[in-house]
């Protein structure tokens, strides 16, 4: 929900666009953003800025905004009879028995009802951990380093991170990408155990761990928004 200092503005046109005007004490200038995950539009503005100036800024960038929205992937959600990508392959979703979703050679079996999507999400998270843990172990062994905790989350702007303590975090949505993409992200974050930056030295370590990583990095740039567009909340 918008905060008290936020407001909704409807940009007229075909179609109309809902824009969240978000005042921020940290903002020093106007900043227009389109969410890669769901196409939501927000315009950040300093507390001191007149709203009229913010709206003029928005109108000046309307062409850019509509181009970005046109490139935003359509929202999708798991459903019986549909498909969900696992390791880069679309797997058919079937009605199943029991309480949890399970993966077989035939596809994904999940109990029918309003919680199909959350149950598929739980399956994806379990599969992601099963692949990420050994991948991180392998790359950490190559590097001769050890890492701390491994956690899975659902961030909107990054696929993984490495803390100063050596804890690794990954997006569980990586399990939907081809296996080589998941492996690259694991290698990328493990490389930060040696270089906590993105300097030339870091990329040299990354190359040693995963030669030719550019292909997988480019895949994420191109197809990552489609992974973020999947919705896993339960139906009302």
N, C-alpha and C positions, 0 to 999 in steps of 0.2 A: 504494500500500500504506500502511496506517496506520503511523505512527511508533511508536517504543517507548513514548512517553508517551501514545499514543492507545489507545482500547479500543472494542470493539463491544458495544453493548447492544441486546437485542431487546425492543422494546416489545410486550407481548402484546396480542392482540386479533384482529379479523378485517378485513384480514389482519394478521399480525405486521409490525412495522416495524423495520428495521435502522437503528440510530442510531450514528453515530460520535461518541464522546466525545473531545473534543480539548482537552487542557490547553495553556494558552498563558501565557507570561510577560507578554504584553501585555494579556490579558483582565482586566478589572476587575469583570465581572459575567457572569452566564449569558447566552448568546446562542444561540437556536435558529434554524437556517436550513434551507430547502429549496431545493436547486439548481433553477433554472429550466430547466437543460439536460437533466438526467437524473433528477430527482426524488430525488437522494441527500440524506439528512438528516444534519446535523451539529449537535452541541451543544458550543459552546466554553465552557470554564470556567477560572477562575483556578487556578494551581498549588496555592494554599492551600485551595481549596474542597473539602469532603468530598464524595465521590461520592454519598452518600446524599442530600445536598441537591440535587445536580444532577438526580438521578433524580426527586425530588419535584417539582422545577421542570418536568421533562419531563411528568410525569403531569398536572400542573395545566394544561398547554397541549396535552394530547392532542387535544381537539376541534378546536382551531385547526390543529394539525399535520395531522390527517386531512382537514380541509377543503382545505388547501393541496395535499396530495397528490392529492386528487380532481380538482383543477384543473390538475394538471401534464399537459402534452401527452404522448401516447404516443410512445415512441422509434420513429424510422423510419430506414431506410437505403436507399440506391439499390440497385435490383436489376433485372435484365432482366425486362421486362414490366410494371414499375411506372412511376411518374412521379416527377419531381423538379421543383420550382418554379424557374423562371428568369425574372427580371423580372416576378414575380407571376403567371406562367402555368405551369400544370403541363405539363411536356413528357414524352412517352413515352420510355422507355429501351429501345433495341433492341440485340440482339447485333450487333456490328460486327467489322471486321477491323483489322489494324494493332496498334499498341502503345498508342495514346492514345485518349481519348474525344474525340468531335467533335460539334459541334452543327450540324444542318441544319434546313431548313424542316420536315422530317418529325419530327424529334425528336433525341434524344441516341443516338449509336451508340458502343458501348464493347465491347472484347473480353470474352468470357465468362471466368469464373474467379474466384478469391478476391480479386482486386484491382479489382473493378468499382467499389466505393465510393471508394477512393483515386484512381482515374483520373477519376471524376466530380468529385471534389474539386479535382483539378488543373485541370480544365476550368473549374470555377466561379471559381477564383482568377484564372485568365487573363482570363476575361470581366469579373470585378470590376475588375481593373486597367485594362482597356480602357475601362471606363465611368467609373471614379473619376478617372483622370488628367485627361481633358478637362474633367470637371465641376469639379475643383479649379482647373484653369487658368482656367476661365471665371469662377468666383467670385473668385479672387484678382485677376484682371484688373479686375473690377468694383470691388473694394476698393482697388485700387492698391497691393497688397502682393505679396510673393513668399514662397514657402514653401520649406522644405528638402527632405528626403527624403520619399518617400511609401512607406510599408510596409503590407503586409497581414498580419494575424494572425488568431487565433481566440480572442479574449478572451471571458470568460464574463459579465462585468458591464458592458460598455460597447460601443458600436458604433463609436466613434472617439475620437481624442484628438489634442491639439496640444501639442507640447513647448515649453519656453521658448525653444528654438532655432528654432522654426518648423517642426519636422518633424511630418508628419501620419501618423497610423496609423488604419487602418480594419479592421473585420471584413469578410473576404471574403464572409461569409454575406449581406451586404447585396444581393448580386446575385440572391438568391432573392426579395427583396422587390419590390414594384412600383417602376418607375424613379423615380417622384416621391419615394419614401422614400429611396432612395440619394442623389438630388440634395439632399434636405434635409439629410441627415447631412453631405454634403460641404460644403454652405453653412455648417452649424453649426460644423464644425471650422475652416473658413477664417475665420469670424468671430472665432475666438479669436486670430488673428494681430493683430487690433486691440484686443481686450479679453480678457485671460487670466483670465476669471472668468465668473460667471453673473449679473452685476449687470443693472440696468435698461439700462445703456448697451450691454451685450453683446446683450441681446435686441432692442434697437433696431437694432443692426448686422445681426443675424440676420434681422430683418423686412425691412430694406432689400434684403438679398441674396435672401431667399426669403419673399415675402409669403404669409401664410396657412399658415405652417409647422405650426401646431397640428394640422392634420389628419394630417400625416405623423408627427408626434411621437406622437399618440394611436394611430396604426396600429401603431407599434413597441411601445408599451406593451401593446397587446392581442394582437398576433400575433407579437411577437418571441420569446417562449418556444417557439413552434412551430418557428421557424427554428433555435433552439439545440438542439432535440430531435433533429435529424438527426445520424446517426452515420456517420462516413466511414472508420473503421478497417478494415483488411483482414480478411477472414474467416480463421479459423485453418486 
